Amino acid sequence: MRSLDPASDNPGRSRFRQLDDVFRYWQDLAPSQREQLCRQAEDVDPELLQRLFHQAESPEGCYLPAAEAIRPAAVAPLADSERSRSEEARAARRGRRALQAGQVAVVLVAGGQGTRLGHDGPKGTFPIGPVSGKSLFQIHAEKALAISRRYRTPLPLYVMTSPDNDDATREFFAENDFFGLKRDQVVFFRQGMMPALDRKTGQLLMADKHRLAMSPNGHGGVVQALADGGHLADLRRRGAEYIFYYQVDNPLVKVADPAFLGLHVEADAEMSLKVVRKLNAQEKMGVVVEVGGRLQIIEYSDLPREIAERCLPDGSLEIWAGSIAVHVFNLSFLEALASDESKLPYHRALKKVPYLDDRGKLVQPAEPNAIKFERFIFDALPMARNALAVETHRREEFEPLKNADGANSPASVRQAMSSLFAGWLGSIEAAAAGRRNGSAHVAIEISPLLALDAKELQERLSWRGPIEKPLLLDEHMAVAS
């Protein structure tokens, strides 16, 4: 590393001069603090930040299409008809061939903390199993292990962490022996960070005398993080062609779903995504639309109300396809995105960010005082040569863990998991038994290591009768309560 004195005569001197305010407390810092500050400053692109700051206050900073250009997206339907079931079965066969050939890898986005849940640690360590109390990480890892066993080839699991939870995530996996996965099957990589700017002046904010106020650069940062860490090259070396992408907070995801993979391959798509029908116009989900003949996702907060509430003659929403953040990418498409870092735009968010004032005192703002910049992976959708949206059942694949209470809470997620597993068992008496016992439902859990879906469960286990107490079926088909 070069000299730690930002005023010294070295190749970075002119660059550091553009960041004079960052070094205003230089004389107060210990050597280790100076080193940390210089490392942060080395990663700052002041020209980019100032360009983003000025774009955020101008029409050029807006990425929304004109309202009249927004059309409902074409979506591959659910397999509810005999024809669609036949097509899905054919697609699943194609997806299974890709899995058997080792052409699939998964990327799990897991940079969040469990703060909103009252949980101390990475969100992926939150215990969510309805009966077992398994963590989100364990459930996702066991799905990867079960797929590896089913198709007799290791399914690589790439886990994107954040600087805040990277160490704790790695330790959690190590302490649990990677949940049965091979050590080299699991790859951790860190999400990038972006500095926060004062919303009025565009000045870099300081979290401390030796630290910039930083925030994660959004889930769209996954592309550059994979590239910078050499992981795109590693995926190529492993023989991966298709990347299944999903987020840690949703334990219902059908990881590396063969039918979804097969539909993606058959459509010759570069990027595909799964959608569910929105519950109502106000539901906080990004919606998939068509603009200029290409698929695009618009955040719920950016969609004009008159468009969000527009209905068809039967009263259903016209713009109904809500994204559940489940994608398949061609590796070659991610490589192309990474080759030009400017392809994915930055979006701004106004936030309350603590900062040091001119006297070096920490200020806790009462109102949003800062601009944070982040990228969204779904902005790659219109860049794909061909893209595909596929509908799925909400009850089968979407109940994310976000809140401490109410919707998308531990209670609702566990109930959704139990209901799904009850359906697998074909036990229609389960809910009734729960009501007789005075509870809303009976907790049911089926380990991924026993079955990944209803069909596999039926092949391995028969079930009769009502379920009147908590039921856990593990890989040995043992019953615990």
PyMOL commands that set and color helices and strands:
alter all, ss='L'
color gray80, all
select helices_A, chain A and resi 13-17+20-23+26-28+31-42+46-56+59-61+67-69+82-100+115-117+123-125+136-151+166-175+177-180+183-185+219-228+231-238+258-266+305-308+331-339+377-383+394-397+410-425+429-436+454-460
alter helices_A, ss='H'
color red, helices_A
select strands_A, chain A and resi 70-72+104-109+157-161+186-190+193-195+197-198+206-208+211-212+214-216+242-247+271-277+287-291+294-298+321-330+347-351+355-356+362-363+370-374+387-391+444-446+471-473+479-480
alter strands_A, ss='S'
color yellow, strands_A
deselect
rebuild
show_as cartoon
